[in-house]
Amino acid sequence: MQISEYVSLGHPDKVADYISSYLLDQYIKKDPNTRYAVECQIKGNVVNLAGEITSKAKFTKQQIARFVKMAVNDIGYNKHYQRKWGKANTICGADLKVNTYIAAQSPDIAQGLDGWGDQGIFFGCAYPRKDYDYFECTKYLSTVIGEELYKEDIVGKDIKVLVVKKQGALARVVIAAPILTLKQLIKSKVLNDVKKICDDAKCPLIINGTGLFHKHGPVADSGTTGRKLAVDFYGGSCRIGGGSPWTKDGTKADLTLNLYARYLALKYLKDNNMNEPVFCDIACAIGRREIDISIHDAKGGVLEQYTETKSPKDLIKFFKLDKPIYADMCKNGLFARLK
């Protein structure tokens, strides 16, 4: 069985991820060497930011609050959206109250520039289907369906999609999305297209299994950074290593080595014209530049193993992580630039 899930940028946890990523971009614009680790929690119209920043860029609490509001408006939770859905059912960036608990980073973390700032294990994979963006089928399908529904902007911004395949055949598609009326389902081209696919596959399409829901986003549920790792990485098709890639600058292995694991798996697959999935395992040690790398197939058969000297500084330059690209990565997918 193959299974994967997607949640849209309007899901409360992704709202939290996006706020932190958007704020990081503002610091990177002013100081590319910013060191950043800021967690976010949102519930209703209240946002709590907590963490550490060391940067030449200096923003007041009022400026930080303005960036948070801009981020939420950018997601689509704005005045127009709130008028459509009702103030009791959703949030608006302009209404947010932002509490800021941010201090300077510990100087001990600076060693991450020369060696890795912590020990860790990281995993990546690539599948031999260019038309699926080199992802496993259910990961690709759940993402495409969810992204298209989000862009269509008919069924609201807080969307979840689950795709299940059994024995190579589509077995179930499950969609949760805020819907004001049942007529909206008919207006949605995406949902109608998915229904046709499910009809052809003779598998159920479940939309809001408990009925309509109106309250959504951070009104209905709290959001916290780093809670959607399977969505952010590979769905059910690959192990997950490290921690959340969001809320962090490029010196952090949780971001950079997860990117590198995907890059190496994809590179090996393309260079060797592989017709089966390729997996990459990476291990790092605190204070050391050397990383241990293993490339293997789905059965664990080793294709390559080696130790490479690759510092955070090397990979920051390689992936352009000293540029304000974090909000785009959070919006479009961590690996969207690696194709």
C-alpha positions in Angstrom: 0.0 0.0 0.0 1.1 3.6 -0.8 -0.3 6.5 1.1 0.4 10.2 1.3 -1.2 13.4 2.6 -1.1 17.0 1.6 -2.2 20.1 3.6 -2.5 23.5 2.1 -0.8 26.7 3.2 -4.0 27.7 4.9 -3.9 24.8 7.3 -3.1 26.1 10.8 0.3 24.3 11.1 1.4 25.6 7.7 0.2 29.1 8.6 2.7 28.9 11.5 5.5 27.6 9.2 4.8 30.3 6.7 4.8 33.1 9.3 8.3 32.1 10.5 9.6 31.6 7.0 8.3 35.0 5.9 9.8 36.7 8.9 13.2 35.0 8.2 13.1 36.4 4.7 12.8 40.0 6.1 16.0 39.4 8.1 17.9 37.8 5.3 17.1 40.7 3.0 18.9 43.0 5.5 21.6 40.6 6.6 22.4 37.4 4.6 24.3 36.0 7.6 21.3 36.1 9.9 21.1 33.2 12.4 17.5 32.4 13.0 15.5 29.9 15.0 11.9 31.2 15.7 8.9 29.0 16.4 5.4 30.2 15.9 2.0 29.2 17.3 -1.3 30.6 16.2 -4.8 30.2 17.6 -7.6 32.4 16.4 -6.2 36.0 16.1 -3.3 35.5 18.5 0.2 34.7 17.3 3.1 33.8 19.6 6.7 34.0 18.4 9.5 32.5 20.5 13.1 31.9 19.6 16.5 33.3 19.0 17.9 35.6 16.3 21.3 37.0 15.8 21.4 39.5 12.9 22.6 43.0 11.9 19.0 43.6 10.9 17.0 45.1 13.8 13.3 45.2 13.8 11.0 46.5 16.5 8.2 44.4 17.9 5.8 46.6 15.9 7.6 45.9 12.6 7.7 42.2 13.4 3.9 42.2 14.0 3.5 44.0 10.7 5.5 41.2 8.9 3.3 38.6 10.6 0.2 40.3 9.3 1.6 40.6 5.8 2.4 36.9 5.8 -1.1 35.8 6.8 -2.6 38.2 4.2 -0.3 36.7 1.6 -1.7 33.2 2.4 -5.1 34.6 1.5 -6.6 35.2 5.0 -7.5 38.8 4.3 -10.4 41.1 4.7 -12.0 40.0 1.5 -11.8 36.4 2.5 -13.1 37.1 5.9 -16.2 38.9 4.6 -16.9 35.9 2.3 -16.7 33.3 5.1 -17.7 35.3 8.1 -15.6 36.7 10.9 -16.6 33.8 13.2 -15.3 31.2 10.7 -11.9 32.4 9.7 -9.1 34.9 10.5 -7.7 38.0 8.9 -4.1 39.2 8.9 -5.1 42.7 9.9 -6.8 41.5 13.1 -3.9 39.6 14.6 -2.3 40.2 17.9 1.4 39.3 17.9 3.3 38.4 21.1 7.1 38.3 20.6 9.5 36.4 22.8 12.8 36.6 20.9 16.4 36.7 22.3 19.9 36.6 20.8 21.2 33.2 19.8 23.8 31.5 21.9 27.4 32.1 20.6 28.0 28.4 20.8 25.8 27.9 17.8 28.2 29.9 15.6 30.4 26.9 15.2 27.8 25.7 12.7 29.5 27.9 10.1 32.6 25.7 10.1 31.2 22.4 11.3 27.7 21.1 11.8 26.0 22.5 14.9 24.6 19.2 16.0 24.6 15.5 15.3 21.8 14.1 13.1 20.5 11.7 10.5 18.8 12.7 7.3 17.0 10.9 4.5 16.1 11.6 0.9 14.6 9.8 -2.0 13.8 10.2 -5.7 11.4 8.2 -7.9 11.9 7.5 -11.6 8.9 9.4 -12.9 9.6 12.9 -14.3 5.9 13.5 -14.8 5.5 13.1 -11.0 8.4 15.5 -10.3 10.4 12.4 -9.3 8.1 11.7 -6.3 6.1 8.6 -5.5 2.7 8.6 -7.0 0.5 9.3 -4.0 2.8 12.1 -2.8 2.5 13.7 -6.2 -1.2 13.3 -6.6 -2.2 14.5 -3.1 0.0 17.6 -3.6 -1.3 18.4 -7.1 -5.0 18.0 -6.0 -4.4 20.1 -2.9 -2.5 22.9 -4.6 -5.0 23.2 -7.4 -7.9 23.4 -4.9 -6.0 26.1 -3.0 -5.4 28.1 -6.2 -9.0 27.6 -7.4 -10.1 29.4 -4.2 -13.7 28.0 -4.3 -13.6 25.7 -1.3 -11.5 27.8 1.1 -7.9 27.9 2.1 -7.7 25.1 4.8 -7.4 22.0 2.7 -6.3 18.4 3.4 -5.9 15.6 0.8 -5.2 12.0 1.4 -4.5 9.5 -1.5 -4.3 5.7 -1.0 -3.1 3.2 -3.6 -3.2 -0.6 -3.1 -1.6 -3.1 -5.4 -0.8 -0.4 -7.9 -4.4 0.9 -8.2 -6.0 4.0 -6.8 -8.0 2.9 -3.7 -9.3 6.0 -2.0 -9.1 9.8 -2.2 -10.1 11.8 0.9 -10.5 15.5 0.9 -11.3 17.9 3.7 -12.1 21.5 2.8 -14.3 24.3 4.2 -17.4 24.6 2.1 -20.2 27.2 2.6 -22.7 25.3 0.4 -23.0 22.1 -1.5 -23.2 24.1 -4.7 -19.5 25.0 -4.3 -18.7 21.3 -4.9 -20.3 21.5 -8.4 -18.4 24.8 -9.2 -15.1 23.2 -8.4 -13.4 21.9 -11.6 -10.7 20.3 -9.5 -13.2 18.3 -7.4 -15.2 17.3 -10.5 -12.0 16.1 -12.2 -11.0 14.1 -9.2 -14.5 12.5 -9.1 -14.1 11.4 -12.7 -10.7 9.8 -11.9 -12.2 8.0 -8.9 -15.2 6.8 -10.9 -12.9 5.4 -13.6 -10.8 3.7 -10.9 -13.9 2.5 -9.1 -12.7 3.9 -5.8 -14.4 6.1 -3.3 -13.9 9.9 -3.2 -14.7 11.1 0.4 -15.3 14.8 0.8 -15.7 16.0 4.4 -16.6 12.7 5.9 -18.6 14.3 8.8 -20.4 16.8 6.6 -19.8 20.5 5.8 -17.5 22.5 8.0 -17.4 26.3 8.1 -15.0 27.3 10.9 -11.5 26.6 9.6 -7.9 27.7 9.8 -6.6 28.9 13.2 -10.2 29.6 14.3 -11.0 25.9 14.3 -7.6 24.5 15.3 -4.3 25.8 16.7 -1.2 25.9 14.5 2.3 25.2 15.5 5.5 25.1 13.4 7.0 21.8 12.5 4.0 19.6 12.8 3.6 18.5 9.2 6.9 16.7 8.5 5.5 13.9 6.4 3.7 16.4 4.2 6.8 18.6 4.0 9.0 15.7 3.0 7.9 12.5 1.1 4.5 11.4 2.4 4.6 7.7 3.2 7.4 6.9 0.7 10.6 7.7 2.7 11.9 7.8 6.3 12.1 11.3 7.9 15.3 12.5 9.5 16.3 15.5 11.5 13.5 17.9 12.4 11.4 20.5 10.8 13.1 22.4 7.9 11.2 25.6 8.7 12.0 28.2 11.3 15.7 27.8 10.6 18.4 29.6 8.5 20.8 27.7 6.3 23.3 26.9 9.0 20.9 24.4 10.5 21.2 20.7 9.3 17.5 20.1 9.6 17.1 22.3 6.6 20.3 22.0 4.7 21.1 18.3 4.9 17.5 17.3 4.2 17.8 19.4 1.0 21.1 17.7 0.2 19.8 14.2 0.8 17.0 14.8 -1.8 19.6 16.4 -4.2 21.9 13.5 -4.0 19.2 10.9 -4.5 17.8 12.8 -7.5 21.3 13.3 -9.0 22.2 9.6 -8.7 18.8 8.6 -10.2 19.3 10.9 -13.2 23.0 10.2 -13.7 22.5 6.5 -13.8 19.1 6.4 -15.6 17.6 4.4 -12.8 14.2 2.8 -13.3 13.7 2.2 -9.6 13.6 4.6 -6.5 16.9 5.8 -5.1 17.4 6.6 -1.4 20.0 8.7 0.4 21.0 8.5 4.0 23.2 11.2 5.6 24.8 11.4 9.1 26.6 14.4 10.6 28.5 15.0 13.8 28.6 18.2 15.9 31.6 20.4 15.1 32.7 18.3 12.1 32.5 19.1 8.4 32.6 15.5 7.3 29.3 13.8 6.5 28.7 10.1 5.9 26.6 9.3 2.9 24.9 6.1 1.7 23.0 5.8 -1.6 20.8 2.7 -1.8 17.8 1.1 -3.5 14.4 0.4 -2.1 15.5 -3.0 -0.8 18.5 -1.6 1.0 21.1 -2.6 -1.5 24.0 -0.3 -1.4 24.8 1.7 -4.6 27.4 4.0 -3.1 28.9 4.8 0.3 31.4 7.5 1.1 32.4 10.3 3.4 32.4 13.8 2.1 33.7 17.1 3.5 30.8 19.5 3.1 30.3 22.4 5.6 27.1 24.4 6.2 28.8 27.3 4.5 29.3 25.2 1.3 25.7 24.1 1.1 24.3 27.6 2.0 26.1 28.8 -1.1 25.1 25.8 -3.2 21.4 26.1 -2.4 21.4 29.9 -2.2 20.2 29.8 1.4 21.6 33.3 2.1 18.8 34.7 -0.2 15.2 35.5 0.8 13.8 32.3 -0.6 12.3 30.8 2.6 8.7 31.9 2.2 8.7 30.6 -1.4 10.1 27.2 -0.2 7.4 27.0 2.4 4.7 27.9 -0.1 5.8 25.8 -3.0 7.4 22.8 -1.3 10.8 22.3 0.3 12.1 20.4 -2.8 10.3 22.5 -5.5 13.6 23.9 -6.8 15.3 20.5 -7.0 14.1 19.0 -10.3 
